[in-house]
Amino acid sequence: MVAAVCALGVVQITAWGTSYYCLGVLAGPISLDTGWSSSLVYFGFTVALLAMGIVSAWVGRALDRHGARAVMCAGTGIVSAGLLALSMVRTEAAYLAAWVLIGLGMRLCLYDAAFAALVQVVPSRGRRAISYLTLFGAFASSVFWMLGHLLNEAVGWRETLVLFAAINLVVCLPLIWFGLARREAAPRGDGTADAAQPTPDGPPLEGSTRSVAIGLFALVMSLNAFVFGVITVQLVPLLQAAGLAAAVAVTIASLKGFAQFAGRVVEIFFGRKLRSITVARIAIGVLPASFLLLLFAGGNVVAILAFTLLMGASQGVITIVRGALPLALFGATGYATVLGVIATPILIVNAVAPTLFALIVDRWGWQAAQVVLVTAAAISWRAMELMSRWYERNRAGSGQGRPG
């Protein structure tokens, strides 16, 4: 587990930083050099997320059928090819096409694929491995925003993307290939990894109950995807609209990453004895409360800081929940396929959320837009609570009782 987590941890920092977060520092230089509008430049990222959503279910099946090791290696190669293509674009159409390629590669090698890889390598410790892996991912933007800025200043945005492509090939490919080379032995008895050891979550759901649970969880996470899709792009303007000066807003927004990391550390040390669905209820329940703080902050720096820390910690743990709860509810068999189905609406909502939120701001203003965020977070929390109650009734009705 240690070898796989450390290898994939470096891979996730590199893959996220060079692809998903690259526009954080390169959007301005690209727009300045090409003369394209900022909206077009950022639309490329939206296109990539839509591409990820469209192929998500197919990728999930491929991960189960061919193994995460081979699929993630292919994804790394595709991301590298996409970044190289992006470095050479001269037209808007070519620019968007390059982002389609990058989007396909990202779906093949970012978190959902890495979660599936860990479950395949250490199925008996999948939840713990997922939690540890997400600690690495918290540093992706910090490392590569700084590196991207320095490289852009030294050699320009096109050469920076070429170097990013090379880094993926030189760093990520060997780590994936060798880091995922070994798997834990199947347990004695039935010979399958699913039954490795008892967990507080109980046995996996089956049949129609399984299908209903997949749909409910996809709904919960899609509502969260709207909130976090907005936060990813609009956090600094959101804090400014709450009454902060630009410099203060940037400083407080930068603390979100530390809060994400802290939330994941807390989950590792205190959440391991809780059922995955209990951790999900806590993490999702914190979200509407944090946005209410922002809504009524009135420029109060302490309230806005509390919002940022609570929201960041919630987001950090929800990343773990996205991988750990499906493992608990549906088991290791077909795990990647389930993640692929769940990720499809999440990625599509994530792609359209910033644009939809911007339209709300333009039409009704920031106050109304904040109410929309509170509402989306509250509905997500309510849906999670309803799912939990349904889950408990189903367990009791099947004679399994309350797990744990």
MILUMKE-33331 format. One record per residue (C-alpha): residue number from 1; x, y, z. Coordinates in Angstrom, 1 decimal. Example, Ala and Ser with C-alpha at 12.3 -4.5 7.8 and 13.67 -1.06 7.14 Angstrom:
! MILUMKE-33331
<node 1 <12.3 -4.5 7.8>>
<node 2 <13.7 -1.1 7.1>>
This chain:
! MILUMKE-33331
<node 1 <0.0 0.0 0.0>>
<node 2 <2.8 2.4 0.9>>
<node 3 <4.5 2.0 -2.5>>
<node 4 <1.3 2.4 -4.4>>
<node 5 <0.1 5.4 -2.4>>
<node 6 <3.5 7.2 -2.7>>
<node 7 <3.9 6.5 -6.4>>
<node 8 <0.3 7.6 -7.2>>
<node 9 <0.7 10.6 -4.8>>
<node 10 <3.5 12.0 -6.9>>
<node 11 <1.6 11.2 -10.1>>
<node 12 <-1.5 13.0 -8.8>>
<node 13 <0.4 16.1 -7.9>>
<node 14 <2.0 16.1 -11.3>>
<node 15 <-1.0 15.2 -13.4>>
<node 16 <-3.4 17.6 -11.7>>
<node 17 <-0.8 20.4 -11.6>>
<node 18 <0.2 20.2 -15.3>>
<node 19 <-3.3 19.7 -16.8>>
<node 20 <-6.3 20.6 -14.5>>
<node 21 <-4.6 23.6 -12.9>>
<node 22 <-2.3 24.8 -15.7>>
<node 23 <-4.6 27.7 -16.7>>
<node 24 <-4.3 29.1 -13.3>>
<node 25 <-1.1 30.7 -14.3>>
<node 26 <-1.0 30.3 -18.1>>
<node 27 <-4.5 31.6 -19.1>>
<node 28 <-3.3 35.2 -19.0>>
<node 29 <-0.1 34.6 -21.1>>
<node 30 <-2.1 32.6 -23.6>>
<node 31 <-4.7 35.3 -24.0>>
<node 32 <-2.1 38.0 -24.3>>
<node 33 <0.0 36.2 -26.9>>
<node 34 <-2.9 34.9 -29.1>>
<node 35 <-5.3 37.8 -28.7>>
<node 36 <-8.1 35.5 -27.7>>
<node 37 <-10.6 36.5 -25.1>>
<node 38 <-10.2 35.2 -21.5>>
<node 39 <-13.7 33.6 -21.9>>
<node 40 <-12.5 31.5 -24.8>>
<node 41 <-9.3 30.5 -23.0>>
<node 42 <-11.2 29.3 -20.0>>
<node 43 <-13.9 27.7 -22.2>>
<node 44 <-11.2 25.2 -23.2>>
<node 45 <-11.2 23.9 -19.7>>
<node 46 <-15.0 23.6 -19.8>>
<node 47 <-14.6 21.6 -22.9>>
<node 48 <-12.1 19.3 -21.2>>
<node 49 <-14.5 18.7 -18.3>>
<node 50 <-17.4 17.9 -20.7>>
<node 51 <-15.1 15.4 -22.5>>
<node 52 <-14.3 13.8 -19.2>>
<node 53 <-18.0 13.5 -18.4>>
<node 54 <-18.9 12.0 -21.8>>
<node 55 <-16.2 9.2 -21.6>>
<node 56 <-16.5 8.6 -17.9>>
<node 57 <-18.7 5.5 -17.9>>
<node 58 <-16.6 4.0 -20.7>>
<node 59 <-13.3 4.7 -18.8>>
<node 60 <-14.8 3.1 -15.7>>
<node 61 <-15.5 -0.1 -17.6>>
<node 62 <-12.0 0.0 -19.1>>
<node 63 <-10.4 0.3 -15.7>>
<node 64 <-12.2 -2.8 -14.5>>
<node 65 <-11.6 -4.8 -17.7>>
<node 66 <-7.9 -3.9 -18.4>>
<node 67 <-6.6 -2.8 -15.0>>
<node 68 <-5.8 0.6 -13.8>>
<node 69 <-2.1 0.2 -14.4>>
<node 70 <-2.5 0.0 -18.2>>
<node 71 <-5.3 2.6 -18.4>>
<node 72 <-3.4 5.2 -16.3>>
<node 73 <-0.3 4.8 -18.4>>
<node 74 <-2.4 5.4 -21.5>>
<node 75 <-4.0 8.4 -19.8>>
<node 76 <-0.6 9.9 -19.0>>
<node 77 <0.5 9.5 -22.6>>
<node 78 <-2.7 11.2 -23.8>>
<node 79 <-2.3 14.1 -21.4>>
<node 80 <1.3 14.6 -22.6>>
<node 81 <0.1 14.5 -26.2>>
<node 82 <-2.7 17.0 -25.4>>
<node 83 <-0.3 19.4 -23.7>>
<node 84 <2.1 19.2 -26.6>>
<node 85 <-0.7 19.9 -29.0>>
<node 86 <-1.8 22.8 -26.9>>
<node 87 <1.7 24.3 -27.0>>
<node 88 <1.4 24.4 -30.8>>
<node 89 <-2.1 25.7 -31.4>>
<node 90 <-2.6 28.7 -33.7>>
<node 91 <-6.4 28.7 -34.1>>
<node 92 <-9.4 28.7 -31.7>>
<node 93 <-10.6 25.3 -33.1>>
<node 94 <-7.2 23.7 -32.6>>
<node 95 <-7.1 25.1 -29.0>>
<node 96 <-10.5 23.6 -28.1>>
<node 97 <-9.5 20.3 -29.8>>
<node 98 <-6.4 20.1 -27.7>>
<node 99 <-8.5 20.4 -24.6>>
<node 100 <-10.7 17.6 -25.7>>
<node 101 <-7.6 15.4 -25.8>>
<node 102 <-6.4 16.6 -22.4>>
<node 103 <-9.8 16.0 -21.0>>
<node 104 <-9.8 12.4 -22.1>>
<node 105 <-6.3 11.9 -20.7>>
<node 106 <-7.3 13.5 -17.3>>
<node 107 <-10.2 11.1 -16.9>>
<node 108 <-7.9 8.2 -17.5>>
<node 109 <-5.3 9.2 -14.9>>
<node 110 <-6.8 11.6 -12.2>>
<node 111 <-8.4 10.8 -8.9>>
<node 112 <-11.2 8.4 -10.0>>
<node 113 <-8.7 6.3 -11.9>>
<node 114 <-6.2 6.5 -9.0>>
<node 115 <-8.9 5.4 -6.5>>
<node 116 <-9.7 2.4 -8.7>>
<node 117 <-6.0 1.6 -8.9>>
<node 118 <-5.6 1.5 -5.1>>
<node 119 <-8.7 -0.6 -4.7>>
<node 120 <-7.3 -3.1 -7.2>>
<node 121 <-3.8 -3.1 -5.5>>
<node 122 <-5.0 -3.2 -1.9>>
<node 123 <-8.7 -4.0 -1.8>>
<node 124 <-8.7 -4.8 1.9>>
<node 125 <-7.3 -1.3 2.7>>
<node 126 <-8.9 0.7 -0.1>>
<node 127 <-10.6 3.3 2.1>>
<node 128 <-7.4 4.0 4.1>>
<node 129 <-5.3 4.2 0.9>>
<node 130 <-7.7 6.6 -0.7>>
<node 131 <-7.5 8.9 2.3>>
<node 132 <-3.7 8.9 2.2>>
<node 133 <-3.6 9.6 -1.5>>
<node 134 <-5.8 12.7 -1.3>>
<node 135 <-3.2 14.3 1.1>>
<node 136 <-0.8 14.4 -1.9>>
<node 137 <-3.3 16.0 -4.2>>
<node 138 <-3.8 19.0 -1.9>>
<node 139 <-0.4 20.3 -3.0>>
<node 140 <-0.9 20.1 -6.8>>
<node 141 <-2.0 23.7 -7.4>>
<node 142 <0.6 25.2 -5.0>>
<node 143 <3.5 23.3 -6.6>>
<node 144 <2.6 23.8 -10.2>>
<node 145 <1.2 27.3 -10.1>>
<node 146 <4.6 28.4 -8.8>>
<node 147 <6.5 26.2 -11.2>>
<node 148 <4.3 27.3 -14.1>>
<node 149 <4.8 30.9 -13.3>>
<node 150 <8.6 30.6 -13.1>>
<node 151 <8.8 28.6 -16.4>>
<node 152 <6.5 31.0 -18.2>>
<node 153 <8.7 34.0 -17.1>>
<node 154 <11.8 32.1 -18.3>>
<node 155 <10.7 30.5 -21.5>>
<node 156 <7.1 31.4 -22.3>>
<node 157 <3.8 29.6 -22.1>>
<node 158 <4.3 27.3 -25.2>>
<node 159 <7.6 26.0 -23.9>>
<node 160 <6.2 25.6 -20.4>>
<node 161 <3.5 23.3 -21.8>>
<node 162 <6.1 21.3 -23.7>>
<node 163 <8.0 20.9 -20.4>>
<node 164 <4.8 19.9 -18.6>>
<node 165 <4.2 17.2 -21.3>>
<node 166 <7.8 15.9 -20.8>>
<node 167 <7.4 15.9 -17.0>>
<node 168 <4.3 13.6 -17.3>>
<node 169 <6.2 11.1 -19.5>>
<node 170 <9.4 11.1 -17.4>>
<node 171 <7.9 11.2 -13.9>>
<node 172 <4.4 9.7 -14.1>>
<node 173 <4.8 6.8 -16.5>>
<node 174 <7.5 5.0 -14.6>>
<node 175 <5.8 5.6 -11.2>>
<node 176 <2.5 4.2 -12.5>>
<node 177 <4.1 1.2 -14.1>>
<node 178 <6.3 0.2 -11.1>>
<node 179 <4.1 1.6 -8.3>>
<node 180 <1.1 -0.5 -9.4>>
<node 181 <3.1 -3.7 -10.3>>
<node 182 <2.3 -5.6 -7.1>>
<node 183 <-1.1 -6.5 -5.5>>
<node 184 <-1.9 -7.9 -2.1>>
<node 185 <-2.6 -11.6 -2.0>>
<node 186 <-6.2 -12.7 -2.1>>
<node 187 <-7.5 -13.8 1.3>>
<node 188 <-7.9 -17.4 2.3>>
<node 189 <-11.3 -18.9 1.8>>
<node 190 <-13.2 -17.7 -1.3>>
<node 191 <-10.1 -16.4 -3.0>>
<node 192 <-11.5 -12.9 -3.6>>
<node 193 <-10.3 -9.7 -2.3>>
<node 194 <-13.7 -8.3 -1.5>>
<node 195 <-14.0 -10.5 1.5>>
<node 196 <-10.6 -9.6 2.8>>
<node 197 <-11.7 -8.4 6.2>>
<node 198 <-14.9 -7.2 7.9>>
<node 199 <-15.6 -3.5 7.8>>
<node 200 <-18.0 -1.3 9.9>>
<node 201 <-19.9 -0.6 6.7>>
<node 202 <-21.3 -4.2 6.3>>
<node 203 <-21.5 -6.2 3.1>>
<node 204 <-21.9 -4.5 -0.3>>
<node 205 <-25.4 -3.7 -1.7>>
<node 206 <-26.8 -5.9 -4.5>>
<node 207 <-29.5 -5.9 -7.1>>
<node 208 <-32.0 -3.1 -7.5>>
<node 209 <-31.0 -1.6 -4.1>>
<node 210 <-27.5 -1.2 -5.5>>
<node 211 <-28.8 0.7 -8.6>>
<node 212 <-31.0 3.0 -6.4>>
<node 213 <-28.0 3.8 -4.1>>
<node 214 <-25.8 4.6 -7.1>>
<node 215 <-28.4 7.1 -8.4>>
<node 216 <-28.9 8.7 -5.0>>
<node 217 <-25.2 9.2 -4.4>>
<node 218 <-24.7 10.6 -8.0>>
<node 219 <-27.4 13.1 -7.2>>
<node 220 <-25.8 14.1 -3.9>>
<node 221 <-22.4 14.5 -5.4>>
<node 222 <-23.7 16.4 -8.5>>
<node 223 <-25.2 19.0 -6.2>>
<node 224 <-21.9 19.3 -4.5>>
<node 225 <-20.2 19.5 -7.9>>
<node 226 <-22.2 22.7 -8.7>>
<node 227 <-21.0 24.3 -5.5>>
<node 228 <-17.4 23.3 -5.8>>
<node 229 <-17.3 24.0 -9.6>>
<node 230 <-18.2 27.6 -8.7>>
<node 231 <-15.7 27.8 -5.8>>
<node 232 <-12.9 26.5 -8.0>>
<node 233 <-13.2 29.6 -10.3>>
<node 234 <-15.0 32.2 -8.3>>
<node 235 <-13.8 32.0 -4.7>>
<node 236 <-11.8 35.3 -4.8>>
<node 237 <-14.6 37.3 -6.4>>
<node 238 <-17.1 35.7 -4.0>>
<node 239 <-15.0 36.9 -1.0>>
<node 240 <-14.7 40.3 -2.5>>
<node 241 <-18.5 40.4 -3.0>>
<node 242 <-18.8 39.5 0.7>>
<node 243 <-17.0 42.8 1.6>>
<node 244 <-13.2 42.0 1.5>>
<node 245 <-10.6 44.1 -0.3>>
<node 246 <-8.9 42.3 -3.2>>
<node 247 <-5.6 41.6 -1.4>>
<node 248 <-7.3 40.3 1.7>>
<node 249 <-9.7 38.1 -0.4>>
<node 250 <-6.7 36.5 -2.2>>
<node 251 <-4.9 35.9 1.1>>
<node 252 <-7.9 34.2 2.8>>
<node 253 <-8.8 32.2 -0.4>>
<node 254 <-5.3 30.8 -0.4>>
<node 255 <-6.0 29.2 3.0>>
<node 256 <-8.6 26.8 1.4>>
<node 257 <-5.9 24.4 0.3>>
<node 258 <-4.5 24.2 3.9>>
<node 259 <-8.1 23.6 5.1>>
<node 260 <-8.6 20.8 2.6>>
<node 261 <-5.4 19.1 3.8>>
<node 262 <-6.3 19.6 7.5>>
<node 263 <-9.8 18.1 6.8>>
<node 264 <-8.2 15.0 5.2>>
<node 265 <-5.8 14.6 8.2>>
<node 266 <-8.7 14.7 10.6>>
<node 267 <-10.6 12.1 8.6>>
<node 268 <-7.6 9.8 8.6>>
<node 269 <-7.1 10.0 12.4>>
<node 270 <-10.7 10.3 13.6>>
<node 271 <-12.8 9.0 10.8>>
<node 272 <-11.4 5.5 10.4>>
<node 273 <-13.6 4.0 13.0>>
<node 274 <-16.7 5.7 11.6>>
<node 275 <-18.8 4.2 8.8>>
<node 276 <-18.1 5.9 5.4>>
<node 277 <-21.8 7.1 5.2>>
<node 278 <-21.4 8.8 8.6>>
<node 279 <-18.3 10.6 7.4>>
<node 280 <-20.2 11.7 4.3>>
<node 281 <-23.1 13.0 6.3>>
<node 282 <-20.7 15.1 8.5>>
<node 283 <-18.7 16.5 5.6>>
<node 284 <-21.7 17.4 3.5>>
<node 285 <-23.6 18.7 6.5>>
<node 286 <-20.9 21.3 7.2>>
<node 287 <-21.2 22.8 3.7>>
<node 288 <-24.6 24.7 4.0>>
<node 289 <-23.6 26.0 7.4>>
<node 290 <-20.4 27.4 6.0>>
<node 291 <-22.2 29.2 3.2>>
<node 292 <-24.7 30.7 5.6>>
<node 293 <-21.7 32.2 7.4>>
<node 294 <-20.6 33.8 4.2>>
<node 295 <-24.1 35.0 3.3>>
<node 296 <-24.5 36.9 6.6>>
<node 297 <-20.8 37.9 7.1>>
<node 298 <-21.4 41.5 6.1>>
<node 299 <-17.7 42.1 5.5>>
<node 300 <-16.7 40.5 8.9>>
<node 301 <-13.2 39.1 8.3>>
<node 302 <-13.5 36.5 11.0>>
<node 303 <-16.8 35.1 9.7>>
<node 304 <-15.4 35.0 6.1>>
<node 305 <-12.2 33.3 7.4>>
<node 306 <-14.4 30.7 9.2>>
<node 307 <-16.4 30.1 6.0>>
<node 308 <-13.2 29.5 4.0>>
<node 309 <-11.8 27.1 6.5>>
<node 310 <-15.0 25.1 7.0>>
<node 311 <-15.7 25.0 3.3>>
<node 312 <-12.2 23.9 2.5>>
<node 313 <-12.2 21.2 5.2>>
<node 314 <-15.5 20.0 3.9>>
<node 315 <-14.3 19.8 0.3>>
<node 316 <-11.2 17.9 1.4>>
<node 317 <-13.2 15.2 3.1>>
<node 318 <-15.8 15.1 0.4>>
<node 319 <-13.0 14.2 -2.1>>
<node 320 <-12.3 11.1 0.1>>
<node 321 <-16.1 10.4 0.4>>
<node 322 <-16.4 10.3 -3.4>>
<node 323 <-14.0 7.4 -3.5>>
<node 324 <-14.6 5.7 -0.1>>
<node 325 <-18.4 5.6 0.1>>
<node 326 <-18.9 3.8 -3.2>>
<node 327 <-16.3 1.2 -2.1>>
<node 328 <-18.2 0.8 1.2>>
<node 329 <-21.6 0.5 -0.4>>
<node 330 <-20.8 -1.4 -3.6>>
<node 331 <-17.6 -3.3 -2.9>>
<node 332 <-14.4 -3.7 -4.8>>
<node 333 <-15.9 -5.8 -7.6>>
<node 334 <-16.8 -3.5 -10.5>>
<node 335 <-15.7 -0.5 -8.4>>
<node 336 <-14.2 1.5 -11.3>>
<node 337 <-17.4 1.0 -13.4>>
<node 338 <-19.5 2.4 -10.5>>
<node 339 <-17.2 5.4 -10.2>>
<node 340 <-17.5 6.0 -13.9>>
<node 341 <-21.3 6.1 -13.8>>
<node 342 <-21.3 8.4 -10.8>>
<node 343 <-18.7 10.7 -12.2>>
<node 344 <-20.6 11.3 -15.5>>
<node 345 <-23.2 13.8 -14.1>>
<node 346 <-20.6 15.2 -11.6>>
<node 347 <-18.2 16.2 -14.3>>
<node 348 <-20.9 17.7 -16.6>>
<node 349 <-22.3 19.8 -13.7>>
<node 350 <-18.8 20.8 -12.7>>
<node 351 <-18.2 22.0 -16.3>>
<node 352 <-21.3 24.2 -16.6>>
<node 353 <-21.4 25.5 -13.0>>
<node 354 <-19.1 28.5 -13.4>>
<node 355 <-20.9 29.8 -16.5>>
<node 356 <-24.3 29.3 -15.0>>
<node 357 <-23.2 31.0 -11.8>>
<node 358 <-21.8 33.9 -13.8>>
<node 359 <-25.1 34.3 -15.5>>
<node 360 <-26.9 34.4 -12.2>>
<node 361 <-24.5 37.1 -10.9>>
<node 362 <-25.0 39.2 -14.1>>
<node 363 <-28.8 38.9 -13.9>>
<node 364 <-29.6 39.1 -10.2>>
<node 365 <-26.3 40.1 -8.4>>
<node 366 <-24.0 38.5 -5.9>>
<node 367 <-26.5 38.4 -3.0>>
<node 368 <-28.9 36.2 -5.1>>
<node 369 <-26.0 34.1 -6.3>>
<node 370 <-24.9 33.4 -2.7>>
<node 371 <-28.4 32.3 -1.9>>
<node 372 <-28.2 29.9 -4.8>>
<node 373 <-25.0 28.4 -3.3>>
<node 374 <-26.6 28.0 0.1>>
<node 375 <-29.6 26.4 -1.5>>
<node 376 <-27.6 23.9 -3.6>>
<node 377 <-25.5 23.0 -0.5>>
<node 378 <-28.6 22.6 1.6>>
<node 379 <-30.4 20.4 -0.9>>
<node 380 <-27.2 18.2 -1.2>>
<node 381 <-27.2 17.8 2.6>>
<node 382 <-30.9 17.0 2.7>>
<node 383 <-30.4 14.4 -0.1>>
<node 384 <-27.5 12.9 1.8>>
<node 385 <-29.7 12.6 4.9>>
<node 386 <-32.6 11.0 3.0>>
<node 387 <-30.1 8.6 1.4>>
<node 388 <-28.8 7.6 4.8>>
<node 389 <-32.2 7.0 6.2>>
<node 390 <-33.2 4.9 3.2>>
<node 391 <-29.9 3.0 3.5>>
<node 392 <-30.6 2.2 7.2>>
<node 393 <-34.2 1.1 6.5>>
<node 394 <-32.9 -1.1 3.7>>
<node 395 <-30.3 -2.7 6.0>>
<node 396 <-32.8 -3.4 8.7>>
<node 397 <-35.3 -4.8 6.2>>
<node 398 <-32.8 -7.1 4.7>>
<node 399 <-32.0 -8.5 8.2>>
<node 400 <-28.4 -7.2 8.3>>
<node 401 <-29.2 -4.7 11.0>>
<node 402 <-27.3 -1.5 11.6>>
<node 403 <-23.6 -2.1 10.6>>
<node 404 <-20.8 -1.3 13.0>>
